[in-house]
Amino acid sequence: MASRPTFLPFAGGAERLLARAGVILTERDGVLVAYSGGADSTFLLRVLLVLRDKIGFPLAALHVEHGIRGEESRSDAEFCRKTLASLGVPLTVVSVDVPAVCRETGESVETAARRLRYESLQKGLRDLPGFKYIATAHNRDDAAETVLFRLMRGCGTEGAAGIPVTRGNIIRPILDVPSKTVRETLSTLGVPFVCDSTNADPFCARNYLRHEILPRLSHLTPDPGRMLYECSVRFREDDDYLSAIAAAVPEEDRTRRSALSSLPDPVLKRVLSAEYMRLRSEMPEAVHIVAAVAQIRKETDGEVAFPGGVSFSCVGDLSVFKEKENERSREPVKLSLGETRIGFSGDTVGFSVFSGAAETIASLNVYNLSKKVILSSATIEGTVVVRPPAPGDKIVYGGMTHEVRTVLSSHRVPREIRRDYPIFSDGAGVLWIPGFAVREGCDGRNSGGDVFVFSISGGLTDRVEEYAGSYHERTDV
């Protein structure tokens, strides 16, 4: 506790950095720290402890054990438990099996670990009422390495802008602090931390940049990390302006070749990058984006292969990114009484039939668009199936016809979820979009006859309420 005031200058710097990026922490904004136990996250934690004592916001931490380093990894998790317990900060430890995921998806260890880490952090944030931000411990050297790494892949200003101070609900309060300062401060104060042995692996691209390239650049300038970071800040200013123009391109124009071809290259490239990153978390390489731009501007149909099993195809006026189908089935699933596991989404669907609806429904108390729905049996035509969305799917509610694709995209359901989102349909078309809409006239709550009760859980729909919440506040369906 005696050493905590020593972090006061860094806490003030973090507060100013966040404020310049538009984030003002208040006592209502809980912060979840991504805590590995390493030097950077330990430094970040100490800085946030100072800010917590000043501002009064709730503070918690989450540690992800990736299943990569065996006993060393488990020892790090135990270190985190003891450290956080001594500081009075609640800690959640999440274990994931990165090697197994890599075997299944074909991702690199770095990519899979990063994806699973952020997924765990986002879930951890949702599980903490009143928490608003995830804080990660990226520092100035990380930003410099990212700029170099992306420049070597032929990026433009978008990639050269490096790591942003904020992105959505993620904040990086120590992004302008050099790695050397982090370690010297912890050493001077005697604050313990753990060392990840994989950080010394020379075959890791970032480690090579960190240990081999950046030190050699000091022959050209005394502090290459600072110069690269300052360059990234200037690039970000330019990129933010261009990205704002790209973000304003309507959703329906993002798949229309004629609309895309009318955009200037700097805007078109950003639109394509954003569409690709809906499927893959990594920024695409410039060579693939340039090829996609060329394909759009051609008069013939064609396809461009992207990394990670993604392709970009232009057929007529349609220009879309597509994922290569994996081994799991995406065929419609015919419902039967009881529970049915859906192969394409991993969700489980329950299906029950009740008679004497008025009395039964009063005792069921299950009507919740996100997870369960009661439908009148008299309004369902033919067999009910559950399937992924199909081109042209539409549903009628609120006196209007809505495209399923538009319903999901307008409520910012991510593309990787949209492609496998469970849609209930019968002989008359789409019946229920969990979380968003029931076909007009099918509500069974006021039915005098038999009713069907559908429920859904697991997989993709565990996340549905994140997107459906604001929608329910504005509609009666």
Helices and strands as residue ranges (DSSP letters): G 4-7, H 8-20, E 30-34, H 39-55, E 59-65, H 71-87, E 91-95, H 98-105, H 109-126, E 131-135, H 140-151, H 157-160, E 166-167, E 170-171, H 179-189, G 197-200, H 205-208, I 209-213, H 214-217, H 224-247, G 251-255, H 257-261, H 265-279, H 286-297, E 302-306, E 310-315, E 318-323, E 333-334, E 338-341, E 348-354, H 357-364, E 372-376, G 377-379, E 385-387, E 394-397, E 400-403, H 404-410, H 415-418, E 423-426, E 429-433, E 437-438, E 451-457, G 459-463, H 464-474
